[in-house]
Amino acid sequence: MNQGKTALIREAIAQARAEESVSRELETYMSAAAKSLHGAIALPEENPGQALTAFVIGYIEQVPDFLQTLEELMYACGLHEHGRVFITIAEDFFLQPPELIKHWGGLRGLIDEAYLAHRLMEEVNDRLMMLCGLPLTPADMTLANILVHDLLGEEYANQLDLAVHYAVESLFAPGQTLQNRNLQQFLSRYKDADWESRLRGWPGLDEESGIRLRLSTSLPGKTTAH
């Protein structure tokens, strides 16, 4: 298993957290952002900026956890040969982001990269559900991605979504690994209790964050690029 890139991602996050402990840049930014989020996103009444800051830090820190857990599952279930290309793209989105990425310091500067990685996972999940009726990962990142999409701003987030869209199109192009019938057969084979039991320990964002969607309100920009 290739732990090198995962370790680099963790190192980048640790360094950004150290910078944040001094600058408080993310905390300041989130305190201001909490006052202008889309009406469909409901924050806790008490310390909304603090809740939003904690949520975003968790969102960033889940990237290496997701990728490491996914790679372990792929090895255990015989999917690694077919799925490694997806993990590599997600890692590179974080470590070698596209030129359009805006450059900020500390943790604020990692929100964009984390968004790219999480959106890639979300899109691959959606495609595999259509192909095989089984997701590659059980995590539902809809709320988190909608929230971060709003934080990034509609125009900029849509540009990032487009980068994800092109990456996913290349992954699922005819003849590519994730369009391979063998992968579909592998995934279908694990539609059983064993597969489900392997996924029970999947890392997830803190459900006690108190952040919710108001379903009666129209959602901010859709996170899927077409």
TORSEVEX-192159 format. One line per 3 residues: number of its first residue (from 0); their letters; for each residue x, y, z of N, C-alpha, C. Coordinates in steps of 0.2 Angstrom, whole numbers, plus 5000, padded with zeros to 4 digits. Atoms other than C-alpha are relative to their C-alpha. Example, Ala and Ser with C-alpha at 12.3 -4.5 7.8 and 13.67 -1.06 7.14 Angstrom:
% residues 2
0	as	5004 4994 5000 5062 4978 5039 5004 5006 5000 | 4996 4994 4999 5068 4995 5036 4996 5005 5003;
This chain:
% residues 226
0	mnq	5004 4994 5000 5000 5000 5000 5004 5006 5000 | 4996 4994 5001 5007 5017 4995 4997 5005 5006 | 5001 4996 4994 5007 5027 5012 5003 5007 4999;
3	gkt	4997 4994 5001 5018 5041 5005 4996 5006 4999 | 5004 4994 5001 5006 5053 4998 4995 5001 5006 | 5004 4999 4994 4994 5050 5013 5003 5003 5005;
6	ali	4996 4997 4994 5008 5054 5025 5001 5008 4998 | 4999 4993 5002 5011 5070 5014 4994 5004 5001 | 5006 4997 4999 4993 5075 5015 4999 5002 5008;
9	rea	5001 4999 4993 4993 5073 5034 5005 5005 5003 | 4995 4995 4998 5009 5083 5036 4998 5007 4998 | 5002 4994 5002 5002 5097 5026 4995 5003 5004;
12	iaq	5005 4998 4995 4987 5097 5037 5002 5002 5007 | 4997 4998 4993 4997 5097 5053 5004 5006 5000 | 4996 4994 5000 5008 5111 5047 4995 5006 4999;
15	ara	5005 4995 5001 4992 5121 5042 4996 5001 5007 | 5003 4999 4994 4984 5118 5059 5005 5004 5005 | 4996 4996 4995 5000 5124 5068 5000 5007 4998;
18	ees	5001 4993 5002 4999 5140 5057 4994 5003 5003 | 5006 4997 4998 4981 5142 5062 5000 5001 5007 | 4999 4999 4993 4985 5140 5080 5003 5007 5002;
21	vsr	4997 4994 4999 4995 5156 5078 4996 5006 4997 | 5004 4995 5004 4985 5166 5065 4993 5001 5001 | 5008 5000 4999 4967 5161 5069 4997 5002 4993;
24	ele	5003 4998 5007 4964 5165 5050 4994 4997 4999 | 5006 5004 5002 4952 5151 5047 4994 5002 5005 | 5006 4998 4995 4942 5155 5063 4997 5007 4999;
27	tym	5002 4994 5001 4941 5173 5059 4996 5000 4993 | 5004 5001 5006 4935 5169 5041 4994 4997 5001 | 5007 5003 4999 4922 5157 5047 4995 5004 5004;
30	saa	5005 4995 4996 4915 5169 5060 4997 5005 4996 | 5003 4995 5005 4912 5181 5046 4995 4996 4995 | 5004 5004 5005 4906 5168 5034 4993 4997 5003;
33	aks	5006 5003 4997 4893 5161 5047 4994 5005 4999 | 5006 4995 5000 4883 5177 5045 4997 5001 4993 | 5003 4999 5007 4881 5176 5026 4999 4993 4996;
36	lhg	5002 5007 5003 4878 5157 5023 4993 5000 4996 | 5007 5001 5004 4864 5152 5011 4995 4998 5005 | 5006 5002 4995 4847 5151 5020 4999 4993 5001;
39	aia	5002 5007 4999 4846 5133 5017 5005 4996 5005 | 4995 5003 4995 4861 5130 5029 4999 5003 5007 | 5002 4997 4994 4856 5131 5047 5006 4998 5005;
42	lpe	4995 5001 4995 4870 5133 5060 4997 5000 5007 | 5002 4999 4993 4869 5131 5079 4999 5007 5002 | 5001 4993 4998 4862 5147 5087 5006 5002 5005;
45	enp	4995 4998 4996 4876 5146 5100 5007 4999 4997 | 4993 5001 5003 4894 5149 5093 5000 4998 4993 | 5000 5003 5007 4890 5147 5075 5006 5000 4996;
48	gqa	4993 4999 5003 4907 5153 5069 5005 4994 5003 | 4996 5005 4997 4915 5140 5081 4998 4993 4997 | 5002 5006 5002 4904 5126 5075 5002 4999 4992;
51	lta	4998 5000 5008 4908 5131 5056 5007 4998 5000 | 4993 5001 5000 4926 5131 5060 5002 4993 5001 | 4999 5007 4998 4926 5114 5068 4998 4995 4994;
54	fvi	5002 5004 5005 4916 5107 5054 5005 5000 4994 | 4995 5000 5006 4928 5113 5040 5006 4997 5002 | 4994 5003 4998 4943 5107 5050 4999 4992 4999;
57	gyi	5001 5007 5000 4935 5090 5051 4999 4998 4992 | 5000 5001 5007 4931 5091 5032 5007 4999 4997 | 4993 5000 5003 4949 5094 5028 5004 4994 5003;
60	eqv	4996 5005 4997 4956 5081 5040 4997 4993 4998 | 5003 5007 5002 4944 5067 5033 5003 4998 4994 | 4997 5002 5007 4953 5067 5016 5005 4995 5001;
63	pdf	4995 5006 5000 4968 5056 5021 4997 4994 5004 | 5003 5005 4997 4957 5046 5033 4995 4996 4995 | 5004 5004 5006 4945 5042 5018 5004 4996 4996;
66	lqt	4995 5004 5005 4959 5038 5006 5003 4994 5003 | 4997 5006 4997 4968 5027 5018 4995 4994 5001 | 5005 5005 4999 4952 5018 5023 4998 4996 4994;
69	lee	5002 5003 5006 4947 5016 5005 5005 4995 4997 | 4994 5004 5003 4964 5009 5000 5000 4993 5004 | 5000 5006 4996 4963 4996 5014 4994 4996 4998;
72	lmy	5005 5004 5002 4946 4991 5009 5001 4997 4993 | 4999 5003 5006 4951 4989 4991 5005 4994 5000 | 4995 5006 5000 4966 4978 4995 4996 4994 5003;
75	acg	5003 5006 4996 4955 4967 5007 4995 4997 4995 | 5006 5003 5005 4941 4965 4993 5003 4999 4993 | 4998 5002 5007 4952 4963 4978 4999 5006 4995;
78	lhe	5001 4995 5005 4948 4980 4970 5005 5005 4999 | 4995 4995 5000 4964 4989 4972 5003 5001 4993 | 4997 4999 5007 4970 4986 4954 4995 5004 4996;
81	hgr	5005 4996 5004 4954 4994 4947 4999 5007 5003 | 5002 4994 4997 4952 5008 4960 5006 5005 5002 | 4994 4996 4998 4970 5014 4963 5000 5007 4996;
84	vfi	5000 4994 5004 4968 5027 4949 4996 5005 5003 | 5005 4995 4997 4954 5036 4958 5003 5003 5006 | 4997 4997 4994 4964 5037 4974 5006 5005 4998;
87	tia	4994 4996 5003 4979 5044 4964 4998 5007 4998 | 5003 4993 5002 4968 5058 4957 4998 5004 5006 | 5002 4997 4994 4961 5062 4974 5006 5003 5004;
90	edf	4994 4998 4997 4978 5063 4981 5003 5006 4997 | 4997 4994 5004 4985 5074 4967 4996 5006 5001 | 5004 4995 4999 4970 5085 4969 5002 5004 5006;
93	flq	4998 4997 4993 4976 5089 4987 5007 5002 4999 | 4993 4999 5000 4995 5088 4984 5002 5005 4994 | 4998 4997 5006 4996 5095 4966 4994 5003 4997;
96	ppe	5006 4998 5002 4980 5105 4964 5000 5004 4993 | 5000 4997 5007 4975 5113 4947 5002 5008 5001 | 4998 4993 5000 4981 5131 4943 4995 5005 5003;
99	lik	5006 4995 4999 4964 5139 4946 5000 5000 5008 | 5001 5000 4993 4966 5135 4965 5003 5007 5003 | 4998 4994 4997 4967 5151 4975 5005 4999 5006;
102	hwg	4994 5002 4995 4982 5152 4987 4999 5004 5007 | 5001 4997 4993 4978 5156 5006 5005 4996 5004 | 4995 5003 4995 4989 5152 5021 4996 4995 5004;
105	glr	5003 5004 4995 4985 5139 5034 4995 4995 4998 | 5005 5004 5001 4970 5129 5035 4995 5002 4995 | 5004 4997 5006 4960 5141 5024 5002 4998 4993;
108	gli	4998 5002 5007 4971 5137 5010 4999 4993 4998 | 5001 5007 5002 4967 5118 5011 4992 4999 4999 | 5007 5002 5001 4948 5120 5010 4999 4998 4992;
111	dea	5001 5001 5007 4949 5121 4991 5002 4993 4998 | 4997 5007 5002 4960 5105 4989 4995 4995 5003 | 5004 5005 4996 4949 5096 5002 4993 4999 4996;
114	yla	5006 5000 5003 4933 5101 4992 5001 4996 4993 | 4999 5004 5006 4941 5094 4976 5000 4992 5001 | 4999 5007 4998 4945 5077 4984 4993 4997 5002;
117	hrl	5006 5003 4998 4928 5075 4992 4995 5000 4995 | 5005 5000 5005 4918 5080 4977 5002 4994 4995 | 4998 5006 5004 4928 5067 4967 4997 4994 5002;
120	mee	5003 5006 4997 4923 5054 4979 4993 5000 4999 | 5007 4999 5001 4905 5060 4978 4998 4998 4993 | 5002 5001 5007 4905 5059 4959 5001 4993 4998;
123	vnd	4999 5007 5001 4913 5042 4958 4995 4996 5003 | 5005 5004 4997 4901 5035 4970 4993 5000 4996 | 5006 4999 5004 4886 5042 4960 5001 4996 4994;
126	rlm	4999 5004 5006 4893 5034 4944 5000 4993 5001 | 5000 5008 4999 4896 5017 4952 4993 4998 5002 | 5006 5001 4999 4879 5018 4959 4995 4999 4994;
129	mlc	5004 5001 5006 4872 5020 4942 5002 4994 4996 | 4998 5006 5003 4883 5006 4935 4999 4994 5003 | 5001 5007 4997 4882 4993 4948 4995 5000 5006;
132	glp	5004 5000 4995 4870 4999 4961 5003 4999 5007 | 4996 5001 4994 4884 4999 4974 5005 5006 5000 | 4995 4995 5000 4894 5014 4980 5007 4997 5002;
135	ltp	4993 5002 4998 4913 5013 4982 5001 5002 5007 | 5000 4998 4993 4911 5022 4999 4993 5002 5002 | 5007 4999 4997 4896 5023 5011 4999 5007 5002;
138	adm	5001 4994 4997 4899 5041 5016 4996 5005 4996 | 5004 4995 5004 4886 5054 5011 5003 5007 5001 | 4997 4993 4999 4895 5070 5009 4996 5006 4997;
141	tla	5005 4995 5003 4880 5080 5002 5000 5006 5004 | 5001 4995 4996 4878 5091 5016 5007 5004 5000 | 4993 4997 5000 4897 5094 5018 5002 5004 4994;
144	nil	4998 4997 5006 4900 5098 5000 4995 5006 4998 | 5004 4995 5002 4885 5109 4998 5002 5006 5005 | 4998 4995 4996 4891 5119 5013 5006 5003 4998;
147	vhd	4993 4997 5002 4909 5121 5007 4999 5003 4993 | 5002 4997 5006 4902 5125 4990 4998 5007 5001 | 5003 4993 4998 4893 5140 4998 5006 5004 5003;
150	llg	4994 4996 4997 4909 5145 5008 5004 5002 4994 | 4996 4998 5005 4919 5145 4992 4998 5005 4995 | 5003 4995 5005 4907 5156 4982 4998 4996 4994;
153	eey	5003 5004 5005 4896 5150 4968 5005 5000 4994 | 4996 5000 5006 4907 5155 4953 5007 4996 5001 | 4993 5004 4999 4924 5148 4960 4998 4993 5002;
156	anq	5001 5007 4999 4916 5132 4967 4998 4997 4994 | 5002 5003 5006 4908 5129 4950 5006 4999 4996 | 4994 5002 5004 4925 5130 4942 5004 4994 5003;
159	ldl	4997 5006 4997 4932 5117 4955 4996 4994 4998 | 5005 5006 5002 4916 5106 4951 5002 4998 4992 | 4999 5002 5007 4921 5107 4932 5007 4996 5000;
162	avh	4994 5004 5000 4939 5101 4936 4998 4993 5002 | 5002 5007 4998 4931 5086 4945 4996 4997 4995 | 5004 5003 5005 4919 5083 4931 5004 4998 4994;
165	yav	4996 5002 5005 4933 5082 4918 5004 4994 5003 | 4996 5006 4997 4943 5070 4930 4995 4994 5000 | 5004 5006 5000 4928 5059 4932 4998 4997 4993;
168	esl	5001 5002 5007 4924 5059 4913 5006 4996 4998 | 4994 5004 5003 4942 5053 4910 5000 4993 5004 | 5000 5006 4996 4940 5039 4924 4995 4995 4997;
171	fap	5005 5004 5002 4924 5033 4916 4999 4999 4992 | 5000 5000 5007 4928 5035 4898 5001 4992 4997 | 5000 5007 5002 4926 5019 4887 5007 4997 5000;
174	gqt	4994 5003 5000 4940 5007 4890 5004 5001 5006 | 4996 4998 4994 4946 5015 4906 4998 4995 5006 | 5000 5004 4995 4948 5006 4922 4993 5000 5004;
177	lqn	5006 5000 4996 4932 5011 4931 4994 4999 4996 | 5005 5002 5004 4922 5007 4916 5000 4993 4998 | 4999 5007 5001 4929 4990 4916 4995 4995 5003;
180	rnl	5005 5005 4998 4917 4976 4917 5002 4996 5006 | 4997 5004 4995 4928 4967 4929 4999 5004 5007 | 5002 4996 4994 4926 4981 4942 4993 5000 5002;
183	qqf	5008 5000 4999 4907 4981 4940 4999 4993 5003 | 5001 5006 4997 4908 4962 4944 5003 4999 5007 | 4997 5000 4993 4920 4964 4959 4995 5004 5005;
186	lsr	5004 4997 4996 4908 4977 4966 4993 4996 5001 | 5006 5003 4999 4893 4967 4963 5000 4994 5004 | 4998 5006 4996 4901 4952 4971 5000 5002 5008;
189	ykd	5000 4998 4993 4902 4962 4987 4994 5003 5003 | 5007 4998 4997 4884 4966 4989 4998 4995 5005 | 5002 5005 4995 4883 4956 5004 5002 5002 5007;
192	adw	4999 4998 4993 4885 4957 5023 5007 5001 5001 | 4993 4999 4999 4904 4955 5022 5002 5007 4998 | 4999 4993 5002 4905 4971 5012 4998 5005 5004;
195	esr	5004 4995 4995 4893 4980 5023 5004 5000 5007 | 4996 5000 4994 4903 4975 5038 5007 5003 5000 | 4994 4997 5001 4919 4981 5031 4999 5008 5000;
198	lrg	5001 4993 5000 4911 4998 5029 4998 5003 5006 | 5003 4997 4994 4904 5000 5046 5005 5005 5004 | 4995 4995 4997 4920 5008 5052 5003 5006 4996;
201	wpg	4998 4995 5005 4921 5020 5038 5000 5007 5004 | 5000 4993 4996 4926 5038 5045 4995 5004 4997 | 5005 4996 5002 4913 5051 5044 5001 5007 5004;
204	lde	5000 4993 4996 4911 5070 5049 4995 4999 5006 | 5004 5000 4994 4904 5073 5066 4993 5002 4999 | 5008 4999 5001 4885 5071 5066 4998 5005 5005;
207	esg	5003 4996 4995 4884 5081 5082 5002 5008 4999 | 4998 4993 5002 4890 5097 5073 4995 5005 5001 | 5005 4996 4999 4873 5104 5074 4998 5004 4994;
210	irl	5001 4997 5006 4874 5110 5056 4995 4996 4996 | 5005 5004 5003 4858 5105 5046 4998 5004 4993 | 5003 4996 5006 4850 5109 5029 4992 5001 5002;
213	rls	5007 4999 5000 4833 5117 5029 4997 4998 4994 | 5002 5003 5006 4824 5106 5017 4995 5004 4996 | 5005 4996 5003 4810 5118 5014 5003 5006 4996;
216	tsl	4997 4994 5003 4823 5131 5007 5004 4997 4994 | 4997 5003 5006 4830 5129 4989 5008 5000 5002 | 4993 5001 4999 4848 5123 4990 5005 5005 4996;
219	pgk	4995 4996 5004 4864 5133 4985 5002 4996 4994 | 4998 5003 5006 4872 5129 4969 5001 4993 5000 | 4999 5007 5000 4872 5111 4964 5007 4998 4999;
222	tta	4993 5001 5000 4888 5103 4967 5003 4995 4994 | 4998 5005 5005 4888 5092 4951 5001 5005 4994 | 4999 4996 5006 4895 5100 4935 4998 4996 4994;
225	h	5002 5003 5006 4888 5096 4918 5002 5003 4994;
